[in-house]
């Protein structure tokens, strides 16, 4: 008998944040932050989060913390797909997700 858990509600909160530009010459990047929960709303730690640019194929990864939160930074502006995987859970993918840069002054 399998001990697998059902698929989770992958993204309780998914947000796009900008990273302040250091100068006009610096290439801008953004970041993706969110929290992973199961279908009952419980926090899911140690989830592998992979964010892949749908145009260039650039991929960056992070792992959700003990609080279920994750941040994937240094993402050039564009459209991305987000993949979530963890032992005992069904892998899921969402997207497209738009990443943009916000200028802070």
N, C-alpha and C positions, 0 to 999 in steps of 0.2 A: 504494500500500500504506500502510495506516494505521500510525502509530507509537504507538498507544494502548496503555497498560498495562492489565493485568487489574484487576478490582475488588480493593480492599485489605481486609484485616481491619481494619475501621474503628477499633475502639477496643481498644487494648491494655490500657489502664487508664482506667476512667471512675469518677470518685468525686464524692461530694457533700461539700462542706465548708461549715462555717458561718462566718459573720462575727460577731465579737464585737459585742454591742449596746453602744452608747455610753451610753444611759440608758434608763429605763423608758418615756420618751416617744418614743423613736426607733423608727421602723418597722424591723423586722428584714428582712434580706435574706440570701441564701445565694449560693453560687457553685458552678460546675461546673468540674472540672479533669480532665484526662486526657491521653493520648498517642495519636497516630495512627501506625499501622504498616501495611505492606502484608502480603500473604498469606505472604510469606517472613519476616516479622518485622522488616523493615527500617524505619527511621524515615522518615516522610513529612512533610517541611517544607512550609510555605506552604499549608496546607489551610484553607479558609474553613469555620468552624464557626459555625452559626446555631442558637441555642436559642430555641424559641418556646413560650410558655405555651399549653397546649391549651384553657384556659378563656377567657383574656382576649385572646389573640393577641399579647401583648407579645413582642417579639423583640429579642435582643441578639446581637452577633456578636463573634468574635475570629478570629485567624489563628494556626495552629500555628507555633511557632518552628523554628529550625534543628534543635532536638532533638526535634521532633515534639510537644512539650508545648503545651497551651493552657489558658487559664483564662477563663471567662466569669463576670463578677461582677455584683453588684447585681441579683440575681434574687429577686423576691418568692417566698415559699413557694408551692408548687403543683406541678402535673404539667406536664412539658415534653416536646417532641419535639426531637431533635437531628439536624441535617442537616450532612453533610460533603461538600464539593465541592472539587475541584482539577483543574487542567488535565491531561488525559491519563488521568484516572480516572473511573470511573462514580460518579455522585452516589449517596449512600446516606443513609437516615434511620433512626434508632432511637428507641425510646420505647415506652411512657411512662417518663420518668425523674422521680423525686420529688426536689424540692429542699425542704430544710427549713432552719431556723435553729437554731444551737447557741448557747447562752448561755455565755459564758466569764466567770469571776469571778477 
